[in-house]
């Protein structure tokens, strides 16, 4: 990979060990994927925050970067960690874990990275503009950014996104280049997608079937933000879909492998997640709920009493707004909880062996990440179950 | 004993680019977060459930799922439970950065297709700097 004189100096340590370390990460990446050069990025979003998923390797890595005096050169936000930093005791998390989690977040903060602790950076002001280059980790946000915002990012690792935040650069390869952004498979959807969870089920099916392809999804339906979020997150969990197109893209559609998705296949995704017992808890908010999703749940539980615990995960900024608008209070009055800074996958949840969710991504990771069975249902049905209606 | 040679594009910047071990071949992609138990190196919720990646030459199409997989690979390496080498049809950034930090030889874009031509149990020697893979077939 070609480096400018300044970049070579940075790599050689003339601008300090911090930049040198970050440059070494980016050079390994760029050389391996035969990038021509480095390009500037507008912002970064960094994963690798929960002590549960990152473990000691994450702490060691962050201490190394931090001790060398690393600082983010571009705006950078952070993924969820393992606990709600205010309500962690209510999650049943041990103090030792909380302390490790606080340490990780402090290390990021010392490096000038905003501890937004959310998988929806586009809800926290990190909204890449159309056509711009960014370095995003968090699989769902990558897919959302490429597909819905039309900005450009590769599927960065948490560590390469950190190196990009420190240098303000990323290697020019993969999805940063026009020639790699054409659809590679056509998916015709012949079923009406009735809820955001159905969009998630579609994404789950596509990710599982095509791994890292670029699908052109043809549907008569529109793709609102919440639905795009669920589609993106599921396709990037069961597979490595980093970019999809919704609607027609005529010039590139010749000779593409084509599949049809009908009602039966969408139903099969729902059926592939099943419980052998009644759900112990209902968990919503993977990816983090938007204010509209929070409002909807608040309206459904208003004046009711929950029979099964209901936990809703969202970002801090959405929760603050939800408190001002009374949504959080309505959920709490019904007996539910609204958590921030973490999610059903990266939190070390104890005391439950089964859950119901409206998120295909959460259902996918549940067995391995929390040793829990999971079932998948649209939001409305999830809330009804939590209120005691029989399934 | 039949021996075949595969050629691909390898990670060149490692201090020890050569490694060998028994192959573990997956025809399905792997998400290191979720599919590999970070405490034991054993594969879970995946068609290869119950197999250990520790000390094996792991052959798989590509990495999928979480971008935190990099830290899972580094954690495995620190516990001595990482694969000795990795061979992918198409490398992904999450696996690559894990290999760079943990010093694991990695080769991708291999001809002939490694997922088809290597079987679990074959003895595989990987030279990441040259992109050369020597396979001693089990039978």
Interface residues (C-beta under 8 A of the other chain):
Chain A: X25 X28 X29 X31 X32 X33 X47 X48 X50 X53 X54 X55 X56 X57 X58 X61 X137 X138 X139 X142 X154 X155 X156 X157 X158 X159 X160 X161 X207 X211 X212 X236 X237 X238 X239 X240 X364 X365 X367 X368 X369
Chain B: X9 X11 X12 X13 X29 X31 X33 X34 X35 X37 X38 X44 X45 X61 X62 X63 X64 X65 X66 X67 X68 X69 X70 X71 X72 X74 X75 X78 X90 X91 X92 X93 X94 X96 X97 X98 X100 X101
